[in-house]
Amino acid sequence: MKFLLLLASMSLAVLGQFSLKKGVITSDLSPNFFSIIKTIFSPNVFLGLACYGLSTIFWLFVLQKFDLSIAYPSLALTYIVIVFLSAWILHEPITLNKVFGVIFIFIGICLLNINSK
Protein backbone atom coordinates (compact mmCIF):
# COMPACT_ATOMS: atom_id res chain seq x y z
CA MET A 1 0.00 0.00 0.00
CA LYS A 2 2.75 2.45 0.88
CA PHE A 3 4.32 2.03 -2.56
CA LEU A 4 0.97 2.86 -4.18
CA LEU A 5 0.93 6.11 -2.21
CA LEU A 6 4.42 6.92 -3.47
CA LEU A 7 3.43 6.01 -7.03
CA ALA A 8 0.30 8.18 -6.83
CA SER A 9 2.27 11.15 -5.55
CA MET A 10 4.91 10.74 -8.25
CA SER A 11 2.37 10.21 -11.04
CA LEU A 12 0.45 13.34 -10.10
CA ALA A 13 3.71 15.31 -10.01
CA VAL A 14 4.61 14.12 -13.52
CA LEU A 15 1.12 14.92 -14.81
CA GLY A 16 1.43 18.31 -13.16
CA GLN A 17 4.72 19.02 -14.95
CA PHE A 18 3.30 18.14 -18.36
CA SER A 19 0.19 20.23 -17.73
CA LEU A 20 2.32 23.19 -16.64
CA LYS A 21 4.55 22.80 -19.71
CA LYS A 22 1.56 22.63 -22.06
CA GLY A 23 0.03 25.64 -20.35
CA VAL A 24 3.10 27.86 -20.57
CA ILE A 25 3.97 27.01 -24.17
CA THR A 26 0.47 28.06 -25.23
CA SER A 27 0.38 31.21 -23.09
CA ASP A 28 1.78 34.69 -23.50
CA LEU A 29 3.54 34.53 -20.12
CA SER A 30 5.66 37.56 -19.35
CA PRO A 31 7.06 38.96 -16.11
CA ASN A 32 4.13 41.17 -15.21
CA PHE A 33 1.37 40.61 -12.66
CA PHE A 34 -1.59 40.34 -15.07
CA SER A 35 0.20 37.97 -17.42
CA ILE A 36 1.15 35.71 -14.52
CA ILE A 37 -2.40 35.69 -13.12
CA LYS A 38 -3.85 35.00 -16.57
CA THR A 39 -1.39 32.13 -17.04
CA ILE A 40 -2.05 30.63 -13.60
CA PHE A 41 -5.77 30.50 -14.32
CA SER A 42 -5.40 29.05 -17.81
CA PRO A 43 -6.83 25.51 -17.89
CA ASN A 44 -3.58 23.58 -18.33
CA VAL A 45 -1.57 25.55 -15.78
CA PHE A 46 -4.42 25.39 -13.28
CA LEU A 47 -4.66 21.61 -13.84
CA GLY A 48 -0.92 21.32 -13.29
CA LEU A 49 -1.12 23.23 -10.02
CA ALA A 50 -4.09 21.10 -8.92
CA CYS A 51 -2.12 17.93 -9.69
CA TYR A 52 0.74 19.25 -7.57
CA GLY A 53 -1.70 19.97 -4.75
CA LEU A 54 -3.07 16.42 -4.87
CA SER A 55 0.46 15.08 -5.14
CA THR A 56 1.34 16.94 -1.95
CA ILE A 57 -1.60 15.38 -0.11
CA PHE A 58 -0.45 11.90 -1.14
CA TRP A 59 3.10 12.92 -0.19
CA LEU A 60 1.98 13.55 3.39
CA PHE A 61 0.89 9.93 3.62
CA VAL A 62 4.14 8.79 2.00
CA LEU A 63 6.09 10.67 4.66
CA GLN A 64 4.04 8.89 7.31
CA LYS A 65 4.94 5.45 5.90
CA PHE A 66 8.56 5.81 4.66
CA ASP A 67 11.81 7.05 6.09
CA LEU A 68 12.50 10.47 4.58
CA SER A 69 15.93 9.26 3.49
CA ILE A 70 14.18 6.69 1.27
CA ALA A 71 11.06 8.57 0.20
CA TYR A 72 12.60 11.83 -0.95
CA PRO A 73 15.38 10.38 -3.12
CA SER A 74 12.82 7.98 -4.63
CA LEU A 75 11.15 11.02 -6.16
CA ALA A 76 14.08 11.07 -8.56
CA LEU A 77 12.22 8.36 -10.45
CA THR A 78 10.04 11.17 -11.76
CA TYR A 79 13.12 12.60 -13.50
CA ILE A 80 13.53 9.32 -15.37
CA VAL A 81 9.86 9.23 -16.35
CA ILE A 82 9.99 12.87 -17.47
CA VAL A 83 12.99 12.22 -19.75
CA PHE A 84 11.23 9.41 -21.60
CA LEU A 85 7.77 10.96 -21.68
CA SER A 86 9.25 14.26 -22.90
CA ALA A 87 10.87 12.39 -25.77
CA TRP A 88 7.63 10.60 -26.60
CA ILE A 89 5.11 13.40 -26.10
CA LEU A 90 7.13 16.58 -26.69
CA HIS A 91 9.62 15.08 -29.14
CA GLU A 92 12.57 16.24 -27.07
CA PRO A 93 15.83 14.47 -27.93
CA ILE A 94 17.30 11.81 -25.67
CA THR A 95 20.99 12.56 -25.65
CA LEU A 96 23.81 10.35 -24.41
CA ASN A 97 24.17 12.61 -21.37
CA LYS A 98 20.49 12.09 -20.54
CA VAL A 99 20.89 8.32 -20.86
CA PHE A 100 23.86 8.30 -18.48
CA GLY A 101 22.02 10.61 -16.08
CA VAL A 102 19.01 8.28 -16.06
CA ILE A 103 21.25 5.27 -15.44
CA PHE A 104 23.01 6.97 -12.52
CA ILE A 105 19.71 8.10 -10.99
CA PHE A 106 18.30 4.58 -11.27
CA ILE A 107 21.38 3.00 -9.70
CA GLY A 108 21.26 5.52 -6.86
CA ILE A 109 17.61 4.83 -6.13
CA CYS A 110 18.24 1.08 -6.17
CA LEU A 111 21.13 1.45 -3.75
CA LEU A 112 19.03 3.56 -1.37
CA ASN A 113 16.17 1.10 -1.39
CA ILE A 114 18.21 -2.06 -0.80
CA ASN A 115 17.15 -3.52 2.53
CA SER A 116 14.75 -0.65 3.27
CA LYS A 117 11.87 -1.26 5.66
Secondary structure, 3 states (H helix, E strand, C coil): CHHHHHHHHHHHHHHHHHHHHHHHHCCCCCCCHHHHHHHHCCHHHHHHHHHHHHHHHHHHHHHHHCCHHHHHHHCCHHHHHHHHHHHHHCCCCCCHHHHHHHHHHHHHHHHHHCCCC
